[in-house]
Amino acid sequence: MRMKTLATLDDMKTYYDQRAAEYDDWWLGRGLYAALHRPGWHEEVWEVERVIADLPPAHTLDVACGTGFLTRFLRGHVAGLDQSERMIEIAARRVPGGEFVVGDGLALPFAADSMDRVLSGHFYGHLNRHEGARFLAEARRVASELVIVDAALRDGVEPEETQERVLKDGSRHQVYKRYFDPAALAEELGGGTVLFAGTWFVAVVARLR
Ligand SMILES: C[S@@+](CC[C@H](N)C(=O)[O-])C[C@H]1O[C@@H](n2cnc3c(N)ncnc32)[C@H](O)[C@@H]1O
């Protein structure tokens, strides 16, 4: 059995490229996720979708947009960035009016102040503190508002852990992952407002400048 440690951003790219075609199974409770006991999961996914759909229309960049599962609910001019070509291909098909680019979320290929908002779902929690600071600096450079959607701290998980992830092909990958208390995340972002606090997900909006 192959084992990979996600020590570098290149490793992360390999893992998510490989996972792209089956990624939405996690959101939708299909495939490897069909048998998981996740009480209230689907209701919370709908809540998160509504939180995003309720954001005022704006020029929004979804950093690490993945398959565009959340991107599609944004209103206004939508851009998506991900380092995985396969993720971007799926997102571009799913959100036909959007502008999608392959790139690094820690070195955004966009001019200063070129967006109203940066949104990022389930990316910040994969970053160590140093990478997280780089991401926040980049988000602040391109936009004045940041919305983070990520995993909620709950029973059975640690605030910070390394997880073994298994894909359909049997490959195993080690992934760094944080889980967030909503108020603590808001404070970490420099003083944000909690938009959603559930068992599975948190969503926070913060002014960056
Ligand atoms: C857990 S998925 C989240 C996808 C999507 N935002 C969502 O909530 O469904 C993490 C995503 O981060 C992307 N990613 C990882 N490192 C990245 C980086 N340095 N720059 C851009 N995207 C990155 C992966 O390719 C993957 O699509």
The ligand as a MOL file (V3000), in Angstrom:
LIG
                    3D

  0  0  0     0  0            999 V3000
M  V30 BEGIN CTAB
M  V30 COUNTS 27 29 0 0 0
M  V30 BEGIN ATOM
M  V30 1 C -10.5740 20.3320 0.8790 0
M  V30 2 S -10.4870 20.9500 -0.7730 0 CHG=1
M  V30 3 C -11.6540 22.2940 -0.6980 0
M  V30 4 C -12.3080 22.5770 -2.0310 0
M  V30 5 C -13.4680 23.5800 -1.9710 0
M  V30 6 N -13.0370 24.8790 -1.5340 0
M  V30 7 C -14.5860 23.0640 -1.1000 0
M  V30 8 O -14.8400 23.6380 -0.0130 0
M  V30 9 O -15.2380 22.0950 -1.5150 0 CHG=-1
M  V30 10 C -8.9340 21.7860 -0.7110 0
M  V30 11 C -8.5600 22.3820 -2.0540 0
M  V30 12 O -7.3800 23.1660 -1.8700 0
M  V30 13 C -6.6180 23.0590 -3.0560 0
M  V30 14 N -5.2590 23.5120 -2.7230 0
M  V30 15 C -4.3910 22.9240 -1.8790 0
M  V30 16 N -3.2700 23.6590 -1.7770 0
M  V30 17 C -3.4490 24.7400 -2.5840 0
M  V30 18 C -2.6660 25.8800 -2.9010 0
M  V30 19 N -1.4640 26.0780 -2.3560 0
M  V30 20 N -3.1640 26.7860 -3.7490 0
M  V30 21 C -4.3880 26.6110 -4.3180 0
M  V30 22 N -5.1820 25.5600 -4.0640 0
M  V30 23 C -4.7120 24.6400 -3.1900 0
M  V30 24 C -6.7590 21.6160 -3.4470 0
M  V30 25 O -6.3940 21.3730 -4.7700 0
M  V30 26 C -8.2260 21.3800 -3.1430 0
M  V30 27 O -9.0260 21.6400 -4.2760 0
M  V30 END ATOM
M  V30 BEGIN BOND
M  V30 1 1 1 2
M  V30 2 1 2 3
M  V30 3 1 2 10
M  V30 4 1 3 4
M  V30 5 1 4 5
M  V30 6 1 5 6
M  V30 7 1 5 7
M  V30 8 2 7 8
M  V30 9 1 7 9
M  V30 10 1 10 11
M  V30 11 1 11 12
M  V30 12 1 11 26
M  V30 13 1 12 13
M  V30 14 1 13 14
M  V30 15 1 13 24
M  V30 16 1 14 15
M  V30 17 1 14 23
M  V30 18 2 15 16
M  V30 19 1 16 17
M  V30 20 1 17 18
M  V30 21 2 17 23
M  V30 22 1 18 19
M  V30 23 2 18 20
M  V30 24 1 20 21
M  V30 25 2 21 22
M  V30 26 1 22 23
M  V30 27 1 24 25
M  V30 28 1 24 26
M  V30 29 1 26 27
M  V30 END BOND
M  V30 END CTAB
M  END
